[in-house]
Amino acid sequence: MAYDARIVNAFESPQVEEQTLQSLRAALDRAGIAHVVLPRPVEGRAFVALDGDDELAVASALKALSSDREWGVALGSGWRAWHRPLASWVRRVGTLPPRFTLFRVLASPSGLVVGNAEHGVTVELWPTVPVGTARVDGGGHVQDTRVAPGPNSSFPYLTPQAWSVATAQGGGAVLRSPHLLDVQFPVDVVYTWVDGSDPRWLRRKEAALRSIDEGAHNATAMAASRFTARDELRYSLRSLEMYAGWVRQVHIVTDGQVPEWLDQSDPRVNVVHHREIFRDPSVLPVFNSHAIESQLHHIDGLADHYLYLNDDVFFGRPVTPEQFFEANGLTRFFLSTMLLDVGPPSACDLPVLSAAKNNRELLERTFGRTVTNKFQHTPHPQRRDVLAEMEARFPEEFARVAASVFRHPDDISVASSLYHYYAHATGRAVIGSLRYHYRDISTLRTLRDLTLIDDEGHDVFCLNDTQLQPGPRADRAVGLLSKYLARRFPLPSGFEKK
């Protein structure tokens, strides 16, 4: 039996999980079923505990809920979970499983599904146990203790007193205060963006090219593909709003350019000109992401903790701030399996590689330690105070890269590489892990190459264009990219003009 999808408009997708939770709680209240919203540190998803002795009443409430045929149920976890329409499932199920996820099937105006079990609420039936049953932490349970149906990250059991207090508060959270492992500080996002087809920008670039020795640079430093905008920012922002709605503000750093579709009246968005952040604006214009990234921490009003993203990075499913930051403020970094060779930097190296080698030399000189790995093309968690400290400690290196007009073999890469190793060396960053995918769009052959990203359930993915040359092959790759992004993120975000 097929799902019935409800059509949703812009702005709704970030609140899907919260709306689903409130709809479920309202159905439980109507049925007179006591429930508790459980804290799940780091996991982020809402969990609801029900009295296992109320199984029949819960089943009845689910049948009433299933009259709204957009609802679905998932058994199991992750992207491999077993999914069914709630209406057909509740008619056939005999005994309710101890854990399942309820979700709404939501579709964009074009009919493409944008909401599913990833935005759902997990329900657990907590049975009472006989008096004296052994507790996992020693001793025996008192009467009417409710025990979790399996291992979890909140509580192994709830005493009758804890259950009564929580349910008396209308199912409110058991904890009196925010969990120590939950991020409570604001997090911003910073994008760098350029429109390489802008005639005024192109004239500035051509003038800058006439003043440099191109032979001292790697040819890719000036490649047109490095500056080409293919509407990725629009779709990256859609993915941000859909899957990381906890972000406070978005800062878009440009060379005086503004995407024509961007709604600057949205209070969540801040367009920042290069001259506003460069400590020495006389070096402008620059056409070097290494230079621009070295100045991002100067953005006025920027949160102390933020994510730096390229516009070709997308969120693929709901993520939490704890995947990028520790609750005590430490940042996480995501190592690549790509390794650095032991040779010195040169114009023969791709700019990302020569910069990584310069980072390595600076780290060896400062800490007497070396590094071997590059980093994944993910959102890069950053701390302003660490970057300010780095700039004060390495003023010559920061000034030199800020004045580097095009990517140069002498560059360092601050935000995407050096920051992570420096923060780790000084005790302010730890290794993290994301389910991640990288794809060079020049390798695309069919749309299936991209839809596999969704099938495998990635937290973030990068669709990068390294050296795509104009021609039929490029046209095909760009067409596949555009078609995929429009299908993957069909809902306009609140950052777009109406």
Secondary structure as UniProt FT lines:
FT   STRAND          6..7
FT   TURN            10..11
FT   HELIX           13..15
FT   HELIX           16..30
FT   TURN            31..32
FT   STRAND          35..38
FT   TURN            41..43
FT   STRAND          47..51
FT   HELIX           52..54
FT   HELIX           55..65
FT   TURN            66..67
FT   TURN            69..70
FT   STRAND          71..75
FT   HELIX           78..80
FT   STRAND          82..85
FT   HELIX           86..92
FT   STRAND          99..104
FT   STRAND          106..107
FT   TURN            109..110
FT   STRAND          113..115
FT   HELIX           117..119
FT   STRAND          121..126
FT   TURN            131..132
FT   TURN            136..137
FT   TURN            143..144
FT   STRAND          146..147
FT   STRAND          157..158
FT   HELIX           160..168
FT   TURN            169..170
FT   TURN            180..181
FT   STRAND          187..192
FT   TURN            196..197
FT   HELIX           199..209
FT   TURN            210..211
FT   HELIX           214..216
FT   HELIX           219..222
FT   HELIX           224..227
FT   HELIX           232..243
FT   TURN            245..246
FT   STRAND          250..254
FT   TURN            260..261
FT   TURN            264..265
FT   TURN            267..268
FT   STRAND          269..273
FT   HELIX           274..277
FT   HELIX           281..283
FT   HELIX           289..293
FT   TURN            294..295
FT   HELIX           296..298
FT   TURN            300..301
FT   STRAND          305..310
FT   TURN            311..312
FT   STRAND          313..315
FT   HELIX           321..323
FT   TURN            327..328
FT   STRAND          331..333
FT   STRAND          335..339
FT   TURN            347..348
FT   HELIX           351..367
FT   STRAND          373..375
FT   STRAND          380..383
FT   HELIX           384..393
FT   HELIX           395..402
FT   TURN            409..410
FT   HELIX           414..418
FT   HELIX           419..425
FT   TURN            426..427
FT   STRAND          429..431
FT   STRAND          436..440
FT   HELIX           441..443
FT   HELIX           448..455
FT   TURN            456..457
FT   STRAND          460..464
FT   HELIX           472..488
FT   TURN            494..495
//
